[in-house]
Amino acid sequence: MGTPGLLTASQLFILMLLSSAHSGHSVHSLRPADVSALSVLGLSTAHRSAEVKIVSRLSEILSSFNPKMTTLIPEQRSLIEEAEDVVQSLDNNQWKLLLVFVSVNEICICSDQAASSTVESVVHKVEEVLNKLHEKLDHALVHVAVWGGRDGGRICDCEEDISADTQTWRELERATMMTNIQDSLGALLQRHQQWSEEENFTVVLQSSPTYFDWSDDLLQPMTSEEEEEGRGMAVSCPSHEKPYLYTQHNSAIQPERKSPSAELRINPAGNGVGQNGVLGVLTEYRGLSWSIGGNGDLSSVTTLPNILRKFNPSLTGFSTGTGKASTAKAFLNQAVAGAESKDLPSQARALIARMKSDSRIDFQNDWKVITLLIGGNDLCEQCTDPDFYSAENFAKNIGVALDILQEEVPRVLVNLVELFDIVSLRQLHQDSKLGCPTWLVRSICPCVVNPAEGSSELQALIEMNKAYQIATRNLVDSGGYNTHTDFTVVLQPFFRNTTFPVLPNGTPDRSFFAGDCFHLSQKSHTLMARALWNNMLEPEHSKTTSVDFNEDVAMKCPSEDWGSDFSCTHTAPSNTVPSSVHRLRPGDINIIAALGDSITAGFRAKSTDILQQLLNEDRGVSWRDIPGQVRDLVEALKSSTSVDLDQDWKLVTLFIGVNDLCEYCENPTSLSPKKYVGHIRDALDILYNEVPRVLDPVSMFSVS
């Protein structure tokens, strides 16, 4: 049914019948016509006008049932002060509907501890308000809704250290915090059963967080999240069978009387690596990252640096532990979670600065390997602006980053990793039995998850994913990064054709993914490291272009079982340091670096729940971010005292495109293959012009 202004005659007749109902004797048999007053608490500062419009719409709907209904919106104050104003203003003898908005738009989270304390503070404020309302009000239905706007909130001071456009990061931060606060409020209501057991007062929690108008949910049972999906903005009418505003007591589906599952449990004490607490999802495990992580050794953690350290124990540049790109432990892992290809140049500059300033790097003489993977975040947003997220722009951004590296960093090999098949991730969100937080992924990657099966939007995404791959290949095949003896870019295509991991019964295997069913787990990082290593050992025109996540990827030389042994016999470096990248042995590589997005950042690599990792990347974006990453990388190389920029050989791995595909459906023009190639070309040009002695493999995902 539409809004009241669009009602047909038959619909008005139904409303008239419902409006003639007698006043309710219990909050659990309350009909829309019984509501005499509507009020709202907790309107946000940034989105107050938009939220007032939503309240006005709900007021119009309820007025169709009871024309005498009044609406009270208190002045902007603290939540408890607004509650006190409402208590004094409302008639206790009339039925009231109170909305309590819990907005996350203005929340800043700069550490795990801050995230935990912030959630506790929010829940405490809501508890204080609900206690006040329960104590002072009769004849009241209180509806609590966790709210967050996709169009952005405040910019936090701690974001100054992020080299990428942080819009994607802020959206992800909001979505995960909404999940955590929602779960915490659910636990709060379970502890205060007295709020729901009386006849003249009850509290109902919105069944899932929302970005949109939740007025329709007031006429819906407290359904599961999966049943909520796809409802859209339609307004339902009460029926004669179910004419009441829903509460816990009159809903066909009752809330569970148990603590949240392990994946969503709050752990106020804080969680370390690998813990299951909800806030631990905010951790970036950079030390586990497939292409740049250096935690442990090959016997315990399979990463490209740990493989290379078998050849050269003095290898440096790898990341350890957890944290953002700006932390010391991140070292030359300058990938940024949420980055797009446009951010690569700034990442390249940051990388160069670190290399030049670190005493462990002989910037001129050390050989360096830089791995670049980007594009997932571009694809997540491509439907919003197809022109901006075009494949042409994608390649251009990567090209800018590579140009920075080529111009400023000597002795570099860049691994440009081809983008993977991002559409396959949809399988995790098509079966509600998997328990994946689909609403969260819809908010951070709408262009991939939202399109219907068989739709033109989905087909456009698939084509853009392939266009990114082709554009990346064309960027490398152009030959512009193969003219120097101390710099090259190598396309690493193992992700071109991926086989999605499934269990014996055919259902998706969640063990390869983090708790959000979107980012990759350490298990996936292990297979990626092996596949990249194998690609690096294969001739240019005979490289493996597929990876099957259902099969073990046997490393060439290393044994099986996640790297428990290393049997290569020829691990020594060249007798003399080679002057040509085409004569480079694994043992000649002195420096390793990486550029890209959340995959390279190790985002959620070890998390098993939704909110554990937003703030800590497993160091180990979109194509338009790649040039910026390259500039940061070049700057890091030049400023590091431990890097000899001209003499050290460098291995740089570039993997990009997932984020581009996620956005392609909203902006296919900006994310065209041509623009995709252009961004990659820009990134490669930077590397080519600024960084000598570089081997640069390039990889992408494949969409099918």
N, C-alpha and C positions, 0 to 999 in steps of 0.2 A: 504494500500500500504506500502511496506517496505521502507527501506532507499535506496538512489540512487544506491548504489552498488549492490542491489538485484533486480533492475527493469527488467521486462520482455520487450520484443520488443514492444508489444502493449502499455505498459505503457510509454515507451520512446516516442512513436509516439504521444501519448496524450500530453506529456510534450513539445514536439517540437511545436505542434499546439499552445499551450498556450504561449510558449516563443516568438512566432511571433507577439504577440499583440503589438499594438502601445503604446507608453508611455502615462500614465494616465494624465488627465488634472485636476483631483480632487483627494484628498486623499481618498475620499469615493468611488472612482472607481479604486483604485490602485490594480494592479495585481502583483503576485509574480515576473513576468518578468520585472516589472517596477522598482523594488528595485535595486539601484546601490550600496548602502552601508548599512552595518549592524554594529551596535555598541551596547555596553552594559555598563550600569552603576550599581554600587552597589554590585559587587561581594564580597562575604563575605571572611573574612580572613581564617576561619576554613575550608571552603568548596570550596575555590576558584578553585582548580584543577578540582573538579567534575563539578562545574558550567561552567567552560571553555569548558569541553567536551560537555555539553549540547548546548552551543553556537556554538561550532564547528559542531555539528550535524545539527543544524538549518542552519548554513552557507552552508553546503553541499547540503541540500535540496533546498535552494534558488538559489544556483549556478547551479542547474539543469535547472532552468528557465532562469537565466541570468549568463552565465559563466564569465562575466566581473565584477561581483559584488565583492566588497572588504569588508573586515571585520576589524573593529577597536576595540581593547580592551585596554582601557587606563590603565596606571599604577595605583596600589592600592593607593588611596588617599581618602580624604573625598568625599562625594557624590557631593557636589557643586563644588569642585575642578575638579572632573572627568568630570562634565558637562561642565565646562569652557574649558577644554582641547578638548572635543569632538566638541564643537561649533567652535573652532578655526581650527580644522583639517578637517571638512567635507565641501564638496562643496554644497553651498546653492542652486545650480541650478539642483541638482540631487535628486531623491527620496531616502529617508533614512528611515530605520526601526531601532528605538532605543528601547532597552529593559532596563527598570529600575527595578532592583531586589531589593525588600525590604525584607531583611533577618531577621528572629527573633532568629536565633540560638545563637547569642551572647548577647541576652537581659537577664538581671537578674531582677527579681521582688521579692522584699522582704517585701513589704507591699502594702496595697490598694492604698495609696497615691503615692508610687513609680510606681505602675502599671499605674495609671492615667497619671502621668507626663511623663512616658516613651512613652506612646501612643501619647500624645500631641507632644512630641519632634520628634518622628518618622514622624508624619504627617506634622509637620512644615518643616522638612528637605526636604520631598518629594515636598511639595508645593513650596518651594524656588527653587528647581531644575526645576520643571515644568514651573514656571514663567520665569526662565532663558532661557529654551529651546524655550518657546513660543515667547519670545522677540527677540531671536537671530536667530532662524532657520526657514527656509521655506522648503516646500516639505518634511515634516516629519510626520511619523506615530509613536507615542510613545506608547509603550505597557508596562504597570505597572503590576508587578506580585509579590504577597506576597509569600515568599519562606521560607520553613523550612525543615531541614533534620532530618529524624527519627533516624539517628545514633548518635545523641547527639550533644551538643554544649558545651559552657563553663560551668564550675561548679562554682556556685555563693558562695560568702563568707557566705551568710545567710543559706546555706544548712548544715553548720556544726552542727546545733542543731537538725537535723533530724536523728533519730536512725536507719532508714531503708535505704536499697539501694534506692537511689533517682532517678534511671533511669526512672522508671515509672512516678514519679512526674515531672521530667523535660519534658518528652514527653507530659504530660497533660498540663503543663504550656505553652509549645510552642504552642500546638494546640489551646488552648483558646486565647492566645495572637494573634495568626494568625487570628482568627475569629474577634477579636476586631479591629485589625489594618485594616483588609479587609473592615469592615463596616465603619471605620473612613475615609478611602480613598474614598470609595463610596460617602460618604457625601461631601468630599472635591471636587470631580469632579462635584457634583450637584451644589455646590456654584460657581464653575468656568465654567459656560457654554461656555464662550468665547474660552476655550481650544478645544471645540468639534464642533464649529459652522462654522469654516473657511474652505475654500476649499483646502488650502495648509498645514494645520496643524491640528492634532487632537490627543487626548489622549484617550486610551482605557485601562480600568482596567480588568485584568484577572478575569473571572467570579467567581472564587472561589480560595482560597489559595491552594497551592499544595506542595507536597513533590517531585514531579516527573518532567519529561520533559514536558514543556508546549508548545513546538513548534507547536503541532497539533492544539492547540486552536486558533492560528492565522488564521486558515482556517475554523473556526467554528463560528456560531452566538453566541451572548452573551446570552447563554441559562441559564435556571435555574440550580441550584445545582443538583437537582435530575436527570436532563438530562445529566449532566456531568459525573455522577457516572457510572463506568463500562466501560468507553471508553478505558482504558488501554493506551498502548504506541503506538498504530497504527497511522500511518501518513496518513491523508486524502489528496486527490487531489482536486484542484479546478474543478468545472464543468463549462460547457458553460452557464448554467443558473445562476450560482453563482460563477463567476471566481475571485471575489475580496477578498482582505484581509479585514476582517470585521472591521467595525467601528460602532459607535452608529447609524449613519444615514443610513447605508445600511443593518443593521441587521433586520431580521424578527421579533425578540423579542427585544424591546427597554427596557433599564433600567427604573425602576420605578422613577417617578419624585416626590417622596415623601420621607419624612424622614424614617429612618429605623424603624422597628417595635419595640414595647416596649421591647421585649426580647433582642434586639441587640443595644439598644440606649446607647450612651456614656453619662456618667454623670461626667464631670470633677471635680465637687465639692466633689465627694466621696459619697459613699452610705453606710448606716447603715444596720443593720439586716433587712431582708425582703424587701429591696428596689429592684426595677426592673432595676437599672442601670447595664450595661453590666459587668463592673469590679467587681460588687458585687458578681459575681459567684465565685470569688476567696476566699470566706469566709468559714471558718470551724466553724460551729455553734455547738461547743462542748457542750454547755449548753442544747441543745435539743436532744442530742444523746440518742437513745432508751434505752441503757443499763447502761449509766453512767452520763447522763446529769442531772443537778440540777437546771436549770432555774425555777423560780416561784415555784409553788407547784402543787399538783395533780389536783387542780381545773382549772388550765390553761395549764399545760404541763404534759402529761403522759409519764413518764420514770420509769425505775426500781428504781432508787434512790428515786424519789418522792413517789412511792408506799411504799418503805421500811421506809421512814420517817414518815409514818402514824403509824408504829409500834415502831420506835425508832427515835424520833426527833433529837437525838444527832448524827445521822449517819454522817459520814464524808467520804471524798475521791472523791465525785462527782465533775464534771467539771461544770463551768458556763461560760457564755459569749461566746466569739469567740477567736480564736488563735490557734497556733500550740501546739504540745505536750510539748515543752520546756517552755511554758508560765506558770505563777503561777496559772492562772485560770483553766488550764487544769488539775491540781492536779494529781490524779491517773488515769486519762484518758491518757494512754501512747500509744494509737493506733495512727498510722501514715498514712495519706492519701497516697495511692500509694504503701503501703508496701506489700510485699509478705511473704509467710510463713517462708522463710529463715531469715526474720527480727525479728521474734518473740523472740528469745533469747535476743537480744539487748533491745527489749521493756521490757522484764521481768526484766533485770538488772536495767533499768531506773526506773521501778516501785518500785523495792525493795529499790533503793537508795532514792526515794522520801518518801517512808513509814518510813524508818529509820531516815530521817533527819527532819521530821515534828513533831512538839511538840503536835499536835492534835491527834497523833496516838500512842497508847500503843502497840508497835510492838509485844511484847510477849503475851499480854493478850487479845487484841481486836480480835473478830471474823471478818473475812474478806470474802467478796464475790467478785470473779474476773471473769469477763465475757470475753470469747475469741471467736472471729469470724474472720476468715481469709480464703483466697483462691480465691477471685474474680480476683485479679491482676495476680495470677498464671495462671488461666485459660485464661486470656487475652493474655498471652504470650506463652502458652503451645505449640502451633504449631511451634514456633521458635526453640524449643529445647525440644522435647518430653521426652527425658531421664532425663534431669534436672528437668522438671516439672512433673515428674511421681507421682502417688499417693503414692508410697513408700516414696519418698523424702518429699512429703507434710506431711505425718504422722510423719516422722522422725523429721522434723523441729518443729512441734507442740510438739512432745515428749521431745525434748531438752528444750523447754521453760517450760513445765510442770515439768520437772526434776529440773530445777533451782528453781522454786517456791516451790516444795516439799522439797528440801534440805535446803532452806534458810528462808522460811516464815512459821511461826506456825499459827495454827487456820485459815485454808483457805478452802472455798468451791469454786471450779472452775466450772463455767458454760461453757461447751464447746459446742458452738452452731453449729449445722450441716449446711453445706453449702446449699445455695438455688439453684433453677433452673435458671442458668444464661442464658440458651438458650432462655428462654421466652422473654428476653429483645430485641431480634431480631424483635419482632412484632412492636416495636416503629419505626423501620427503614425500614419497608416494605411498608409503605403507605406514599407517598410524601405529601398527603394532611395534615398530622399531623404537618408538618413544622419542624420536628426534624433535628438537625445539624448532619446528618449521616456521612458526611465526617470527622467531628471531632471525632466521636466515632470510626470510622474506624482507625484513627490514634492512638488512645489510647488503643483500645481493638480489634485488627485485627482478632485474632483467633476466636472471637465470632461473629462479624458482617460480616466478609468477606466471609466465606464459602457459597457456593450456596446451595439452598434447594435440599435435596436429595443427596448431595455429600458425598464422603467418609470422607472428612475433617469434615463435620458437624456431621456425625455419630461418628467419633472418639472423638469429643468434648463432645457429649452426653454421651458416654461411660466413658470418663474420669471424667466428672462431677459426675456420679454415683459411679465411683471408689473412688473418694475423699470421698464421703459420707460413703461408706462401710469401707474404711480404717480408717476413724475417729471412726466409731462404734467399729471396731475391736480393736482400740487403747484403748478405754475405757473398752471394754469387757475383755481385757487381764488381768484385775485385778491388774495391777501394781500400780494403784493409789487409791486403796481401802484397803491398809494394815495398815494405820495409823488411830488412833482415832481422830486426829486433822487435817486431810487433806483428801480431796476426790475430784474426778473429776466426774461430772455428765453430761451425754450427753443430750442435749436439742434438740429434733428432729423436732420441729414444722415447720421448713423450708423444710423438706424432700420432701413434695409434695405441691407445691404452685399453686393456681389458679390465673391467671393473671387478673389484674383489667381492665374491659372494660365498656364502656358506654352502655345504653340501645340499641343503634343501632349496637353494636358489635365492635366498634372501640376502640382501647386502650385508657384508661383513663389517660391522661397526668398529672392529678392533683396529682398522687402518685409519680411523678418523678420531678427531678430538670429540669432546662431549657435545659440541655444537653441531656435529654431523656436517661440518663444512671444511674446517681446517684439518690438516693431516697430522697423524700421530707419529711417534718415533718409529713404529713399525714401517710406515710408509717412507719415512726419511731414510731408513736403512736400505730399502730397495732402490730408492732414487740415487743414493750414493753409489751403489754397486753399478747401476745402469749408466750413470755418468762416467764412472771410471772405465767401464768397458767401452763406451763410446769414444773416450779419449785415446784408447789403444787401437781403435779401428781406423783404416784408411778413409780418406775424405769421402770417396764415392761408394764405400762399402760399409757404412755405419748402420747399426741396428736402429730401426725406426719404430720399434714397438716395445711395450713392456706389459707383461701379464701379472697383475697383482695377485693372481691365484697360484702363481708358480714362483718358486725360489729363483732369484736372479743369481746365477753362478758367476762369481767374479773371475776374471781372467788372472790366474795366478793364486789369488786368495782362495781359501777353502770355504766350505759352507758354514751354516749355523751362525749367522750374524757376525762373522769375522772372529773366529777363535784361533785362527792360524794364518800364517802368511808364508807361502811356499815359493815365491819368486826367488830365483837365484841371482839374477842380474839386477841388483839394486844399486850398484855403485854409480856415481856420477861420471861424466866424461872426464878423460884424462886432463883436458884443458877446457875451460869454460867456453862453450860454443858461442860464436858470434851470430849465428843464424837460428831463428826459431824453428826452422825445419830440421835441425840436427839436435833438437832438445830431447834429453832423457828425463825421466821422472826425478832422478837424483840431482839434476841440474837446477830444479826449481827451488828458489830461495823464499819466495813470498807468495802467499795465496790470499785472494780477496774475492768478494762477491757483491753483486748488486741485484736488486729485485724487490719483491713484495713480502707478504707475510709468510710465504712458504720458505723463502731463504732466511727470513728472520727467525724461523723456528717457532712461529706463533702457534701455541697450543700443542706443540709436538708431544708433550708428555702429559697433557691434561686429559682426564677422563670425564670432565663435567663441563658445564657451560660457561661459568663465570670465573673459573680459576685463573685465566691467563691474560686478561686484556692488557695488563701493564708490563708483563715480562716476556720478552721475545726470546725464543730459543735460538740465539745467534749461532750460530754454529760452528706490489703496488700497481700500477698500470704503466703502459708504454710511455706515456707522456711524461712520467716522472723519471725515466731512465737517464736522460741527459743530466739532470740535477744530481742523481746518484753518482754518475761518472765524474762530475766536477768535484764532488766531495771526496771521491776515491782518489783522484789525482792529487788533490790538496793534501790528503792524508799521507800519500806516498812521498810527496815532496818534503813534507814537514817532519817525517819520521827520521830520527837519527840512526835507526837500525836498518834502514833501507838504503841501498845504493841504487838510486833511480836509474842510472845509465847502465850499470853493469849487472844488477840482479835480474834474473829471469822471473817473470810474473805469470801466474795462471789466473785469469779472470773469467769467472763463469757468469753468464747473463741468461736469466730465465724470466720471461715477462709475457703478459698477455691475458692472464686469467681475469684480472679486474676489468680489463678493457671489454672482454666478452660479457662480463656481468652487466655492463652498462650499454652494450651495443644496441639493444632493442629500443632504447630511449633516445639514442643519438647515432644512427647508422652512418650518417655522413661524416661526422667528426671521427668516427672509429672505422673508417674505410680501410681496406688493405693498403691503399696508397699512403695514407697518413700513418698507418701502423709502421710501414717500412721506413717512412721518413723519420720518425722518432728514433727508431733503432739505428738508422744511418747516422743521425746526429750524434747519438751516444758513441757509436763506433768511431766516428770521425774524431771526437774528442780524445778517445784513447789512442787512436792512430797518430794524431798530431802531437800529443803531449807525453805519452808514456812509451819509452823504448823497451824492447825485449818483453813482449806480451804475447801470450797464447790465449785466445778468447773463444772458447766453445759457446755456441748459441743453441738454445733449445726452446721448444714450444710444446704446448699440449695439442692434441688432435681432437676434433669434435666429430662424432659420428652418431 
